[in-house]
């Protein structure tokens, strides 16, 4: 559902090896006794119309523009930041050269600047953080500005 800018619908599909699908189906009964009928109808309408292509094109354009924004932002913090850009999707991993654990960095950014990033050590990658670049460009720009305000104190 996120790929179609419909994350609130909580739709999804699963493909994989038979044992995983069987186990997942068993858990399905406990986690979603009843799928939302309205969500299903909206998804059918979107996926079965020309809106699907329009949404995908909009999202691709937004991700391209936001990736460029991120690259420019990282350049402004050279040599302290570098990026593992997404090959598909809207998540980027930012490598930083500051003396702070990634969980502490994420917690402090959340508390002090009201910015949510995911700590790299969640993935066994301390020294990185993950950001989403699928938001509206202005919203992302403002978030990156807040991160800049915070990390500049480490660059002195």
ChimeraX attribute file (.defattr): number of C-alpha atoms within 10 A of each C-alpha:
attribute: neighborCount
match mode: 1-to-1
recipient: residues
	/A:1	14
	/A:2	14
	/A:3	14
	/A:4	18
	/A:5	15
	/A:6	15
	/A:7	11
	/A:8	9
	/A:9	16
	/A:10	12
	/A:11	14
	/A:12	8
	/A:13	5
	/A:14	8
	/A:15	7
	/A:16	8
	/A:17	7
	/A:18	9
	/A:19	9
	/A:20	12
	/A:21	13
	/A:22	12
	/A:23	10
	/A:24	12
	/A:25	13
	/A:26	11
	/A:27	12
	/A:28	12
	/A:29	10
	/A:30	9
	/A:31	10
	/A:32	9
	/A:33	9
	/A:34	9
	/A:35	12
	/A:36	12
	/A:37	9
	/A:38	10
	/A:39	16
	/A:40	14
	/A:41	11
	/A:42	13
	/A:43	18
	/A:44	11
	/A:45	13
	/A:46	16
	/A:47	14
	/A:48	10
	/A:49	11
	/A:50	10
	/A:51	13
	/A:52	17
	/A:53	13
	/A:54	12
	/A:55	17
	/A:56	14
	/A:57	13
	/A:58	13
	/A:59	20
	/A:60	17
	/A:61	12
	/A:62	18
	/A:63	23
	/A:64	14
	/A:65	16
	/A:66	22
	/A:67	20
	/A:68	12
	/A:69	17
	/A:70	22
	/A:71	15
	/A:72	11
	/A:73	17
	/A:74	20
	/A:75	14
	/A:76	12
	/A:77	15
	/A:78	11
	/A:79	11
	/A:80	16
	/A:81	17
	/A:82	19
	/A:83	17
	/A:84	12
	/A:85	15
	/A:86	14
	/A:87	8
	/A:88	9
	/A:89	15
	/A:90	21
	/A:91	17
	/A:92	20
	/A:93	20
	/A:94	18
	/A:95	20
	/A:96	21
	/A:97	14
	/A:98	15
	/A:99	9
	/A:100	13
	/A:101	15
	/A:102	24
	/A:103	19
	/A:104	11
	/A:105	22
	/A:106	20
	/A:107	17
	/A:108	15
	/A:109	18
	/A:110	14
	/A:111	11
	/A:112	12
	/A:113	15
	/A:114	13
	/A:115	16
	/A:116	17
	/A:117	19
	/A:118	18
	/A:119	23
	/A:120	21
	/A:121	14
	/A:122	13
	/A:123	11
	/A:124	9
	/A:125	13
	/A:126	16
	/A:127	20
	/A:128	27
	/A:129	24
	/A:130	21
	/A:131	19
	/A:132	17
	/A:133	23
	/A:134	22
	/A:135	15
	/A:136	13
	/A:137	16
	/A:138	10
	/A:139	12
	/A:140	18
	/A:141	17
	/A:142	12
	/A:143	18
	/A:144	18
	/A:145	14
	/A:146	16
	/A:147	19
	/A:148	15
	/A:149	11
	/A:150	16
	/A:151	17
	/A:152	11
	/A:153	9
	/A:154	11
	/A:155	11
	/A:156	5
